[in-house]
Amino acid sequence: MAMRALFNPKFYRWIKSGRRAVDLAYSLGVLGHPDMIDNILYALSITRKMVSPSMNLNFKNFLIQKKLPVRRFMSHSELFKKLEDVT
């Protein structure tokens, strides 16, 4: 099922990262967050105005400590609640 979803365009949309997202992800690493995958996903959520679903509360606390926006950072349960409210 998961492999079929990768090749079905109804399940996803490719997102180009762009220079701002790469710069932001790199900056997060310089600020001290070592997980570049988290950094890239967060940067994409900010630059592309998307939700960044994550259970990593350490990362969220890191963002808060650095005074970075966390409004697009949501746990899975927060995201599911938001989807329920829309439907």
N, C-alpha and C positions, 0 to 999 in steps of 0.2 A: 504494500500500500504506500509506504513512504517513498519508494523509488518512483512509483507511478505519479505521485503528486509532484515530484520534481520536474516532470516533463509535461505536466498539464498546466497551461497558462491561466486557467481559472483559479488555481490555488496560490499563485504568487505573482509578483511583478518585480522585475529586475530594477535595482536602484543604483544609479551611478553615484559614487561617493562625492566627487567634487573636491576642489582644493580646500574650501573652508572646513569640511568634515575631516579631511586628513590632517590639517593644521591643528584642529581642536583635539583630535585623538592623540596626536603627538604631544600637545601641550599637557594633556592629562597625565601622560607618562612622565613628563618633566616635573610636574607637580608632585609626583610620587605614587601614582597608581600603576601597578605593574602589569595588570591584565589588559593587553592591547585589544582583545576581542570586546571586552566590556567598553573600553574607550571608543572603539570604532562604532559600536551599536549606539552608544550614548550620543556620539557626535552626529551620527546620521539622524537620530531622533530630533536633535536640535536643529540641524540645518535643513532637514526635509519635513519638519513639522509632523513627526510621527510619534507614536507611543513606543517607549522602550520597555518591554516587559522583562522584569528580572526579579529574582528572589534574593539577590545579593544585597543584603542590608548594609554590609560593610562598605560597599561601593556607594550606596545612597548616602550613608553618613559621611564618607569622604567628600562627596559633592557638596553636601550641606556645610561641612567644615571649610571648604574652599569658596563658599558663597556662590556656588553655581546653581542654576535653576534645576529643580527636580520635578516640575509640574508634569513632564512627559514620562517620568520614571514611575512605572506602576508594577506592583506585584501581580501575579496571575489572578488572584482573587479580586483585586481592584479592577483589573481589566474585564473580567467576567461580569462583575457588578455593573460596570459602565455599559457593557453590551446588552445586559438585561434591561437596563433603563431605556435604551434606544429602541429595543424591539417590543 
